[in-house]
Amino acid sequence: MAFWKRSSERESVHDRHDEQWSAPEIATPEIAASEVPKAGVIAPALVLRPSLGPDTSVSGRLSFTVPTRIDGKLRGEVRASDLLVVGEQGFVEGVVRALKLVVLGEVRGEVRGAESIEVGRSGRLIGLVEAQTLTVAEGGCLEGDCRIAPARDNVRALRPVAEA
């Protein structure tokens, strides 16, 4: 068995100039939202950007503007202007401000200003929770104070405010 080509079979670089070359396909750790176990409905075409892997530990403030998944440990504050998923191995301790939050791991502290919060079967949410909607799947854990309120722009005063 030969592992080389005979000189007559060898291709030259010039013989291949018309071929289309593309980068090799590499498996990326991005996770489609449809693959994320969830209690409610998440937009199925969404692609989550993994930001903290399971072997990562961070203290401080993080801010995200795209759908993001955290599988590592974060102590501090996290802000997300879109979907934030705390994965099965994820742990967040501190203040969380996210438009939408899905908890599959553990969150301890304050969750404020969320449009929706979903706690999955393996999720644990412990602390102060303030959201417009809250869903806890069977097997999920919620311990703490909850405040479910409509969006502020939908709130109307029952009595007129006295003008100064």
HELIX and SHEET records of a PDB file:
HELIX    1   1 VAL A   13  ARG A   16  5                                   4    
HELIX    2   2 ALA A   33  GLU A   35  5                                   3    
HELIX    3   3 ARG A  152  ASN A  154  5                                   3    
SHEET    1   A 5 ILE A  31  ALA A  32  0                                        
SHEET    2   A 5 VAL A  47  LEU A  52 -1                                        
SHEET    3   A 5 THR A  68  ILE A  70  1                                        
SHEET    4   A 5 LYS A  73  VAL A  86  1                                        
SHEET    5   A 5 SER A  57  PHE A  64  1                                        
SHEET    1   B 8 ILE A  31  ALA A  32  0                                        
SHEET    2   B 8 VAL A  47  LEU A  52 -1                                        
SHEET    3   B 8 THR A  68  ILE A  70  1                                        
SHEET    4   B 8 LYS A  73  VAL A  86  1                                        
SHEET    5   B 8 PHE A  91  VAL A 103  1                                        
SHEET    6   B 8 GLU A 106  VAL A 119  1                                        
SHEET    7   B 8 ARG A 124  VAL A 136  1                                        
SHEET    8   B 8 CYS A 141  ILE A 148  1                                        
END                                                                             
